[in-house]
Structures are given as structure tokens and as C-alpha cells.
Amino acid sequence: MTPEEDQRVEAAADEQAAPELSTGELEAVRAHNERVRAMDRALSDLRQRSYEGKLTTPARWKRLALAPEGPDGVPFEDMLVGYIEEHEHAEDGPAIGQMSAPAPLDVQLAGREPDEGERLPEPDVSDIVLLYGKKAIYLYSKPLLSNSFAHALFLTTENDDITTFIDVVRTESRTYPRPVSILSFMNPPYLWPTDKTRNLFEQLQGEEAFSDIHTCLTSENETFFYSTLYLSDAQGKALAEWYGVEKVRNP
């Protein structure tokens, strides 16, 4: 077969593989691609904010005016939340093993423009976690923001200090496991003076639901908190001494 014949065969195969789309089909593809690009911009912004140690709410997408209304008049921010909920997404919990955030659409396309009638791939949201609060829905990228810090941001944003304190103490005792120094609550995102943290602990006293929250002092009088759901009193005190005294002396 001559080179000219080869080219004619390839052209015929391409024509069969990619039939011409009608005007309506092309408009549907364009609308799909516009929506995908808007979702990609929103998700890229969410991932960048996660990298910066911030949560994102759907209200931000509305403020950024990323896209027109979705199908059937659904606002873009509601459409994107619904898309994440309906597709595979990350669970709320500590990351296990190596995870990475999906690449932005332009990186996936390697800089090329899609052909007319080519549908862009649906966004990958497997790294996105949803946290449902009383005030809003909060989202973050699991590989880019630690679960413990995301929860701290979530709880402080929801302005529930008691719940924040309990969640941090139980999470640290369960996940690492280790007690929490009172000095830790002086750091972002809490910025609590030690008197406030002590007052929160005092408010739990006598409450059966929070009877697992215990406290102890190190040999240098630093206060630590731990949960007996995950650490015994002996473990809590020994680990407090290690983190508060011995580890500092033996880095």
C-alpha cells in the first residue's frame, strides 16, 4: 500500500471514529466543558487554600463568581457540593499512607486545547473532605491539610469551644497517642490563654459524657490533658512527662 493510500485509510478511520456532532450536541459539549473548567478553578483554589492551612466554604465560590448557574438553574456552588457528595471523595479521618491531590486540568491536558466536540474529563474529587457544620459546609484537600488541624479550624469557626477542646484531646489521645499540653491551645488556630483552657476543663467536671477527659501535671508543673478512652492514667502521666520534660532535654 502506498503512503497516499495509508493516509486515505487513516482519514476514513478517523471519520468513522469521530462522527460529526450536531449543533445541539456541540452546544452541550461546550456547556459541559465550561462547567468542568469552572469546577477545576474552584477545586484548584480549594486545594491551594488547604495548602495554606485554610478551609473553604461554598460561599467563597459564589463570591468569586466562578460560573453561571448549573443545569436546571442550580447555583454553581450547590452543584459542585452535590457533585462531590455523589462522587468518590475522601473520608473525614487521619490520612493513611501516601496521598496526593489531583493535578489541575491544564496540567492534565499538557497545555493543549481540546478539539471541538471533545468532552473534558470529569473532575477527580477523591482527595476532598466535607465537614458539615451548623453554620456551613467546609471542605479541604486531605493530602494538603492534616485532619487534626482541619478539625481545629472547623470547630473554632463554628465557635464551639467546649466541643473543640474535647475533640482535640480525644483525637490526640486516639490518633498518636499522646496527651495535649495546655500550651498547645495558645497556638493557632485557637489562641486561647491558659486561663480559658483551664476554665473549659472545669466546665466538664461532673458531666458523665466527658468523664474521660483527665488532666495531670509534669514534674515542671506543665498541665496536660488526655482521654481515658484511649490512654490509661498511667500512660497519660508518663507520656506527659516525656513530651513536657524528657523530650525537651533529649531532643
PANUGU-404974 format. One record per residue (C-alpha): residue in one letter; x, y, z. Coordinates in steps of 0.2 Angstrom, whole numbers, padded with zeros to 4 digits, always signed. Each point is the difference from the previous one (the first is absolute). Example, Ala and Ser with C-alpha at 12.3 -4.5 7.8 and 13.67 -1.06 7.14 Angstrom:
// residues 2
A+0062-0022+0039
S+0006+0017-0003
***
This chain:
// residues 251
M+0000+0000+0000
T+0007+0017-0005
P+0002+0014+0013
E-0015+0010-0008
E-0011-0016+0002
D+0006-0001+0018
Q-0006+0018+0003
R-0017-0003-0008
V-0003-0015+0011
E+0005+0009+0016
A-0011+0015-0005
A-0015-0012-0003
A+0003-0008+0016
D+0001+0017+0009
E-0016+0005-0008
Q-0009-0016+0006
A+0007+0001+0017
A-0005+0018+0003
P-0017+0004-0009
E-0005+0018-0002
L-0010+0007+0014
S-0016+0009-0002
T-0001+0018+0005
G-0010-0005+0016
E+0013-0013+0004
L+0014+0013-0002
E-0009+0012+0011
A-0002-0013+0014
V+0019-0004-0001
R+0004+0018+0001
A-0011+0002+0015
H+0008-0016+0008
N+0017+0007-0003
E-0004+0017+0007
R-0007-0008+0016
V+0015-0012+0001
R+0013+0015-0001
A-0010+0010+0013
M+0000-0016+0012
D+0019-0001-0003
R+0003+0018+0004
A-0010-0002+0016
L+0008-0017+0005
S+0018+0008-0004
D-0004+0014+0012
L-0007-0011+0013
R+0016-0011-0001
Q+0011+0016+0001
R-0009+0006+0015
S+0002-0017+0008
Y+0019+0001-0003
E-0001+0017+0009
G-0009-0008+0015
K-0017+0007-0004
L-0017-0008-0002
T-0012+0005-0014
T-0019+0002+0000
P-0011+0001-0016
A-0004+0018+0004
R+0018+0004-0006
W-0004-0008-0017
K-0015+0012-0001
R+0010+0015+0004
L+0013-0004-0013
A-0014-0002-0013
L+0009-0015-0008
A-0015-0005-0011
P-0017+0003-0006
E-0015-0011+0008
G+0002-0018-0003
P-0012-0012-0008
D-0019+0003+0003
G+0005+0017+0008
V+0009-0008+0015
P+0013+0013+0007
F+0018-0005-0004
E+0005-0002+0018
D-0015-0012+0004
M+0004-0009-0016
L+0018-0003+0005
V-0004-0005+0018
G-0012-0013-0008
Y+0013-0006-0012
I+0012-0003+0014
E-0013-0009+0011
E-0005-0011-0015
H+0018-0005-0005
E+0014-0009+0009
H+0007+0012+0013
A+0011-0001+0015
E-0006-0006+0017
D+0002+0012+0015
G+0014-0008+0010
P+0019-0001+0001
A+0009-0004-0017
I+0006-0017-0001
G+0015-0003-0012
Q+0005+0012-0014
M-0013+0011-0008
S+0002+0013-0013
A-0012+0013-0007
P-0006-0001-0018
A+0009+0011-0013
P-0009+0015-0007
L-0009-0002-0016
D+0013+0010-0010
V+0014-0012+0006
Q-0010-0015-0004
L-0002+0007-0018
A+0018+0004-0001
G-0004+0018-0006
R-0010-0006-0016
E-0017+0007-0004
P-0013-0014-0002
D-0007-0003-0018
E-0018+0007-0004
G-0012-0013+0007
E+0012-0008+0012
R-0007-0002+0017
L+0012+0005+0014
P+0002-0014+0014
E-0011+0002+0015
P+0010+0007+0015
D+0008-0012+0013
V-0006+0004+0017
S+0007-0015+0009
D+0011+0011+0011
I-0014+0011+0006
V-0007-0001+0018
L-0017+0008+0005
L-0004+0006+0017
Y-0018+0004+0005
G-0002+0014+0012
K-0014+0009+0007
K+0005+0016-0009
A+0007-0007-0016
I+0008-0015-0010
Y+0019+0001+0001
L+0011-0009-0012
Y+0019-0004-0001
S+0012-0010-0010
K+0006-0015+0011
P+0018-0001-0006
L+0002+0018+0002
L-0007+0004+0017
S+0001-0012+0015
N-0016-0007+0007
S+0004+0007+0018
F+0003+0017-0006
A-0015+0000-0011
H-0011-0005+0014
A+0008+0014+0011
L-0004+0013-0013
F-0018-0008-0002
L-0004+0001+0018
T+0007+0017+0003
T-0009+0007-0015
E-0016-0008+0007
N+0004+0009+0017
D-0003-0015+0011
D+0015+0001+0012
I-0006-0014+0011
T-0002-0012-0015
T+0017+0006-0007
F+0009-0004+0016
I-0008-0017+0002
D+0003-0005-0018
V+0019+0005+0000
V+0003-0009+0016
R-0008-0016-0006
T+0007+0001-0017
E+0018+0002+0006
S-0003-0014+0013
R-0007-0012-0013
T+0010+0004-0016
Y+0018+0002+0006
P-0002-0004+0015
R+0005+0014+0011
P-0007+0013+0013
V-0002+0018-0005
S+0010+0014+0009
I-0010+0015+0006
L+0013+0010-0009
S-0006-0008-0017
F-0016+0010+0001
M+0009+0016+0000
N+0006-0003-0018
P-0011+0003-0016
P-0014-0003-0003
Y-0005+0001+0018
L+0010+0014+0008
W-0008-0004+0017
P+0009+0007+0016
T+0003-0014+0012
D-0014+0007+0012
K-0013-0003-0014
T+0006-0018-0003
R+0000-0004+0019
N-0018+0007+0001
L-0006-0011-0014
F+0007-0015+0009
E-0009+0005+0016
Q-0016+0002-0010
L+0001-0019-0004
Q+0001-0005+0018
G-0015-0010+0006
E-0006-0003-0018
E-0001-0019-0003
A+0002+0002-0019
F+0017+0008+0003
S+0006-0010+0014
D+0014-0007-0010
I+0009+0017-0001
H+0014-0001+0013
T+0014+0012+0004
C+0017-0002+0008
L+0016+0011+0004
T+0018-0004-0005
S+0014+0001+0012
E+0002+0018-0006
N-0018+0004+0003
E-0006+0001-0018
T-0018-0005-0002
F-0005-0014-0013
F-0017-0007-0004
Y-0004-0018-0007
S-0015-0011-0003
T-0001-0017+0010
L-0010-0007-0015
Y+0017-0002-0008
L+0013+0002+0014
S+0001-0006+0018
D+0004+0012+0013
A+0017-0008+0002
Q+0003+0002-0019
G-0006+0018+0000
K+0011+0005+0014
A+0015-0009-0007
L-0002+0007-0017
A-0003+0018+0007
E+0017-0001+0009
W+0008-0006-0016
Y-0007+0013-0011
G+0001+0014+0013
V+0017-0003+0008
E+0010-0015-0007
K-0002+0003-0018
V+0005+0018+0002
R+0016-0005+0009
N+0004-0014-0012
P-0005+0007-0017
***
